[in-house]
């Protein structure tokens, strides 16, 4: 079985994993803050991720488009219990 996913060149370091979009399509999930950092190193200004994504027309990909999430860095606790579950991070 082949699974086709769209990736964005230069954002490999920001890949968190995969997620499911509507119609059960698996897509790449990126750390949006890390993407912003990578854009800054490429000469883009601060807070330029949305403009960059517009410039490469990510919206035209529909439910094949990657997901970009902002991790909540202000969470001071681990949302796991003592039964060995993996650590969870709160996203918004």
Buried (B, 14 or more C-beta within 10 A) or exposed (E): EEEEEEEBEEBEEBBBEEBEBEEEBEBBBBBBBBBBBBBEEEEBEEEBBEEBBEEEEBEEEEEBBBBBBEBEEEEEEEEEEEEEEEEEEEBE
